């Protein structure tokens, strides 16, 4: 694809990507370990739920998305232990 774009444009876009990555890393460095864990857990579940959305469907409201993502994370306590702890839902222990 880079063959289709002028070199200066590819370089500019690469620099913009690097800038955005630095901004994200700077933001994440400001978080406590706990905050970083919470952001990570919710971001992963948001991504998972987003990939499951039917194509062409209208985007739901922010409140609906937050509810769906948090609900999904709460019900997977072994994968999202920080969310489980805050919700009062301890990870289930498998019996042997």
N, C-alpha and C positions, 0 to 999 in steps of 0.2 A: 504494500500500500504506500510505503514511503516513496516509491518510484513515481507515484502520481502527484506528489506534492513537491513544491520547490524546496530546496535544501534549507533556505532561511526560515521557512515556515515550520518545517519539522524541528529545527533547532529551537525556535521560539516556543513551540508547543511543549517540547521536552523541558525547557527551562521553567515554564509555567507549572508543569507537573511536579518538578522538583521543589518549586516554591510551595505548592499546596501540601506536599508531603512534609516539608519542614514545618509549616504552620500546624499541621495535625500533630506532629511529634512534639512541638513546643507546647501545645495545648495539653497533650497527654502527660507530659512531664510535670505539669502543675497539679495533677490530680494525686490524691492520696492513693495508697495501694488499694484500699477498700473502694474508693470511687472508680478507680481504673477497672477493678473487677466487675463492678456493676455495669459500667459502660460497655465493657467487653461482652458480658453475658447478654445484655439486651440487644446490642448490635448484632451479635451472632443470630439470636432468635429472630430479630427483625429481618435479617437477610434470608434465613430459612423460610419464614412465612412469606416473604416477598417472592421468592422463587416458586412458591406453590400457587401464587395467584393466577387465575385464568387470564390468558392474553386477551387484550381488548376490553377488559372489564373496567368500568369507571373506578377511579381511585376513591377509596372510602375516606371518611373524615379522619382527621388526626386523632380525635378521641377514640374512634373505633379501632384504629391501628394500634394505639397505645394499649387499649384494653385487650385486644387479641394477642399482642406480643407478650404482655405481662402474664396473661392467663396461660399462654403456652409455656412460658418459662417456669411459672409456679408449678405446673404439672409435670415438669421434668427435673425434679430436685437434684438428681444425681448429676445432671449436666450443668445446672445453674444453681450451685449451692448458696451463693450470696443472696439471690432472689428468694430461694427457699427459706433461708434463715430469716430474712426480713418479713416474709409472709407468715412465719410461724409454722411452716411446713418442713419438718425435718426430713432429710433424705431417707428413703425406705431402705431397710437392711434386708438383704436377701438371706433367706434361711437355707442352710445346707442340709 
